Amino acid sequence: MAVEILASLVQHPDGINAAAPPPNVDLNSDAAEKTAGVLGMVPNQVCGFLAQFRSISLAGRAYDKCTGCSETVLKACETQGFDMLLKAFNDQKYLEQLTGLDKLFDESEAAMESVDWVEEGDEDDF
């Protein structure tokens, strides 16, 4: 499957900027034809279900804290080049700090600690 996606991407007129297929589109529609390349539409993601022997194409917006495709990571890679990659390879927390995932984690931990949880065995009856 990965080879097929790569081949579709390489052969698409827009290359790595090929748009994801519109959700719930009929493969024979004009909308599908506009986004398709020589080898058909190029999915952004493919989700497989082994129990049902099927796969579906997914399209979603880029997450601003994604350690792989966020604008922050792409800009750092463009400006710093291989030095940025070396930092990422050598420091396991580098990408989390770069994207702000570490702060998001700390904020969520603080929010979880501030909640007054009802533990099992508490005798509060309604």
Buried (B, 14 or more C-beta within 10 A) or exposed (E): EEEEBEBBBBBBEEEEEBBBBBEEBEEEEEEBEEBBBEBBBBBBEEEEEEEEEEEEBEEEEEEEBBBEEBEBBEEBBEEEEEEBEEBBEEEEEBBBEBBBBBEEEEEEEEEEEEEEEEEEEEEEEE
